[in-house]
Structure formats: structure tokens, C-alpha cells
Amino acid sequence: MTDERNFGPRFDEKGLLTAVCTDATTGELLMLAHMNAEALDLTLATKKATFWSRSRQALWVKGEISGNMLHLVEARVDCDQDAVWLKCRAEGPACHTGARSCFYRVIEDGHLSPVD
């Protein structure tokens, strides 16, 4: 039996785990991304949300170009330790489209409608 008090993230076969980011104050879902061990370590050390880009095969700090940083307030891990929940303070929109959240559309009858 594993010690419930020890943090031991379980990365997948590609060395990644899923990171869900929410607003620390409102609880609003902001974005979903992936982290490798280095991104996770940097996030915990710097308090700046850092991820692994699967398309670019590179680390990226959220907002390092746009200025729309996600500042870590609290990090939680799920029961299997294969996903993390980052509660963040958003400095500007979280989505690259300019929307506050990457989840700014609702699916209705096969169509996408913006969320108010």
C-alpha cells in the first residue's frame, strides 16, 4: 500500500499528465493542458503555470509571450496521481483566442454557441 502523504505523480507512457486549470476565486474552468516532470517541477517552484506542448515538443510558460500569465495559488492531485488541478489567478484571458476560458462554447444540437 502506498503512503497517502507522499507525492508521486504517475506520468503516462509519453511522460505526461493532464493539468486542469481553474480560477482560484470563482472556480471557473480556464484551460486543460499537459505537463511533463520538468513542467510540473517548474510550476511548483515558480508558481507560474508551465506546460509541455505536444505539438511543439517544448516547454511553455502560459502567458510568457502574451502576458496572460496563470499564477499558481494551489496545486492538487487526483487519487491516482495521474492528473493535477491547478487553482490559478489569471492575469488576462486564459485562451489564445482572447476568451477568458478555453471552454467558451457550448455544444447544442451539433453546433457551437458562445457562452455568455
GIVENRA-V176545 format. One record per residue. N is the residue number from 1. RES is the residue in one small letter. SS is DSSP state (@ for helix, = for strand, . for the rest). PSI is psi in whole degrees, 0 to 359 (* if undefined). OMEGA is omega in radians with two decimals (none if undefined). Layout:
((N	RES	SS	PSI	OMEGA) (N	RES	SS	PSI	OMEGA))
This chain:
((1	m	.	136	-3.12) (2	t	.	154	3.10) (3	d	.	117	-3.09) (4	e	.	347	-3.09) (5	r	.	349	-3.08) (6	n	.	134	3.10) (7	f	.	120	3.14) (8	g	.	78	-3.06) (9	p	.	142	-3.14) (10	r	.	98	3.14) (11	f	.	151	3.13) (12	d	.	185	-3.09) (13	e	.	342	3.09) (14	k	.	4	3.11) (15	g	.	25	-3.07) (16	l	.	156	2.90) (17	l	=	158	-3.10) (18	t	=	138	3.09) (19	a	=	122	3.08) (20	v	=	130	-3.11) (21	c	=	129	3.08) (22	t	=	162	3.06) (23	d	=	127	-3.07) (24	a	.	334	-3.11) (25	t	.	311	-3.03) (26	t	.	339	-3.07) (27	g	.	0	-3.13) (28	e	.	135	3.07) (29	l	=	123	-3.09) (30	l	=	312	-3.10) (31	m	=	168	3.06) (32	l	=	136	3.14) (33	a	=	188	-3.14) (34	h	=	152	-3.14) (35	m	=	140	2.91) (36	n	.	183	-3.08) (37	a	@	320	-3.13) (38	e	@	318	3.12) (39	a	@	318	3.12) (40	l	@	313	3.13) (41	d	@	316	3.14) (42	l	@	319	3.12) (43	t	@	313	-3.12) (44	l	@	325	-3.11) (45	a	@	318	-3.03) (46	t	@	343	-3.06) (47	k	.	19	3.04) (48	k	=	124	-3.10) (49	a	.	120	-3.11) (50	t	=	137	-3.04) (51	f	=	173	3.04) (52	w	=	122	3.09) (53	s	=	114	3.12) (54	r	.	328	-3.12) (55	s	.	321	-3.12) (56	r	.	348	-3.08) (57	q	.	50	-3.09) (58	a	=	157	3.02) (59	l	=	148	2.99) (60	w	=	135	3.07) (61	v	=	121	-3.13) (62	k	.	120	3.08) (63	g	.	3	-3.10) (64	e	.	336	3.09) (65	i	.	313	-3.07) (66	s	.	338	-3.03) (67	g	.	357	-3.11) (68	n	.	69	-3.07) (69	m	.	155	2.95) (70	l	=	113	-3.11) (71	h	=	123	-3.09) (72	l	=	128	3.05) (73	v	=	317	-3.13) (74	e	=	142	3.07) (75	a	=	131	3.07) (76	r	=	157	3.10) (77	v	=	148	3.13) (78	d	.	176	-3.03) (79	c	.	328	3.13) (80	d	.	353	-3.09) (81	q	.	34	3.07) (82	d	.	10	3.07) (83	a	=	146	3.10) (84	v	=	151	3.09) (85	w	=	117	3.13) (86	l	=	116	3.04) (87	k	=	121	-2.97) (88	c	=	159	2.95) (89	r	=	115	-3.08) (90	a	=	132	3.06) (91	e	.	82	-3.05) (92	g	.	185	-3.11) (93	p	.	146	3.12) (94	a	.	333	-3.06) (95	c	.	144	3.12) (96	h	.	347	3.11) (97	t	.	349	-3.07) (98	g	.	354	3.09) (99	a	.	150	-3.13) (100	r	.	320	-3.13) (101	s	.	149	3.04) (102	c	.	343	-3.13) (103	f	.	62	-3.04) (104	y	.	6	3.13) (105	r	=	146	3.08) (106	v	=	145	3.12) (107	i	=	121	3.12) (108	e	=	116	3.12) (109	d	.	42	3.09) (110	g	.	6	3.14) (111	h	=	156	3.12) (112	l	=	132	3.10) (113	s	=	137	3.10) (114	p	=	144	3.06) (115	v	.	138	3.11) (116	d	.	*	none))
